[in-house]
Amino acid sequence: MTASDRSTDENLDDAAPVPRGTLTVLDPAGDEEAPMSLFEQEERPERMILTNIARADAEEFIGALEAEGIGAKLGDPTEGDGVEILIHEPNVAVAQAVLVDFTGDASLADDIEPEGGHDDGMVEVGRFSMLDAQAHIDRLLRAGLDVTLRPPPPDTPAMLAAAVVSVREDDAAAARTILGVTI
């Protein structure tokens, strides 16, 4: 061990511990009156505005999404000569990657939200099986981040069950780094 190694180790020993974050577990059924069956969920997925893009690039971008197995369509016109691109919420992770590849701008992925927006200040950073979610949540909590977990509805088949892990909007970039999510 060199002197510089020792000084690095000593600095780690002197560092103040990071306060552990808090975990909030939401009702799997959410605010709905009764949980929907998987068939009903597939029938009515939540639409999301993936991005606003120049109308001239829209068809090519939709083609890139469809090449990755993501259905997309044109939404409302935007200022200038732009148009919204709509996708379904379960496809957001792959769609973010396509968006970044298409534009070369990773910051665009941070602006994605449900069509109606979100008002709880939390941003989804991943969907995991319940078994995997536990390890990911622990890593986020140990880093001092507050985490919200929405487990899958109890009647969801195991192969399709995914827990939604969210953090505060300001912590989204740090959470993605901790989880190794690249956009």
N, C-alpha and C positions, 0 to 999 in steps of 0.2 A: 504494500500500500504506500503510495507516494504522499507527500505532504499536501498536495492539492486534493487528493482523495479524502484525506482526513478532514481537511477544512470543509469540504462539501458535506461529509457525514455529520460534522459538528453543527453546521448550519441547519441541517435537517432536524437534528435533535433540539435545537433552540427554537424552531418554528412553532408558532402557536397552533394548537389543533383547530381544525375547521369545524364549526358547529354543524351537527348533523341536520339535514333538511327534514321536512315533515312529509308524511304520506297521507293523502286523502283518497279513500276508496269510495267510488260512486256506485250507485245502484245500477246493476247491469241493464236494467230495463230503461233507464234514463227517466225522462219526464213523460214518457208515453203512458197512456192509460193501461194498456195491457201489452205484454211482449208480443212482437210479431213473430210469425213462423219464419223460418229461413226462406221459404218460397216468397212470402210477402216482402221480406227485406230485399231479396233479389229483384222483385218486381218494382220496388220504389226506392232505389238507392238515392242518397243525397247528392244533388248536383253541386259541383264546385266550379268556380271561375278559376281556371288554371293560370291564365295570363291574358293580357291584352296584347295583340300583335298587329302589325301592319297588314291590311287586307291583302296586299300583294303576296305576303308570305304565308297567309293562313292555310291555304290548301296544301302547300308543301309540308307545313308543320303538322297538320292533321294526318297527312300520309305517314310522317315519321312516327306519330303516336300509334297509328293503326298497325304499322310494321312491328311494333312492340306488343301488339295485342290489346291496345287501349282504344275503346270507342270514344270519339270526340265529335263535337259539332260546333258550328259557329253560334255565338251568342249575340248579344246586342252590339250595335255599333258604338264605338268610343270616339273621343275627340280626335280631330284630324281624320285620317283615313284608316283608323284602327277598328278592330273587332275583338270581342271576347271569345276565348276558347273555353268551352265547357267540357268537363269530364265527370265521371262518377267517383265519389269519395273513396271507395276501396282501391282505386288505381292511383292514388296521389303519389305514393313513393316512386313508382316507376315513371310516372308522368313528370315528376320533378327532374329525374335524371335525364329524360328526353329533352325537356325544356332547357336544361343547362347545356347539354350537348348541342342542341340546335342553335342557341344564342351565344354560347360561350360566357354567359353572365350568371355566375352562381348566386348572386344576391337576389335574383328574381324568385328563386324557390322560397325565400323567406316571406314573400307576400301572398302566398296561397292560403285561402280560407274558404269556408263554406259559403255558398251563394248568399245566404242571409247574414254572413259575418259571425263573429264570436264575441261574446260580451263578458266572458269570465276571465279574460287575460291569460288563458292557458293555450299553449300551442302543442299539437301532437308532434312527438319526436320519434314514435315508433309503434309498431303493432307486433306483438310477440305472443307465442304460446304462453299459457300461464306458468309453465315450468321455467321457460327462459325469462319471462318478465321479472321474476323474483330476483335473479342475478343482476339484470340491468337496472332495476329500481334501486337495489342496494348500492350499486356503484354511484348512481346519481345522488342518493341520500348522503353517502359518505363524502361527496364533494360539496355538500351544503345546499343542494338544490331542493326546492319544494316540488313534490311530484304528485300528480293525480293519476289514479288508475281506474279505468272503467273495464271491469271484467266482461267477458262475453256473456250473453244471456245463457241461462242454465240449459235451455233446450237446443243450443247450437251443437251440431255434430263436432266431435273432437277434431276431425281433420280441418274444419273451417273455423274453429274457435280461435279468436285473437283478442288479446287484452290490449286496450289502447293506453299508452303511456304518454302523459303530457307534462309540460313544465311551464313556468311563467314565460311570457313572451320574451322578456329581457334575457332569460337564461337559455333560450333555444339553441343558439350557436354553441355555447359551452356544452350543453347536453349532447348535441350531435357529435362534438369532438370526443367526449367521454365514451359515447357509445360506438364511435368509429363510423358514424353515418356520414357519407360524403354526398354532397349535392352538386 
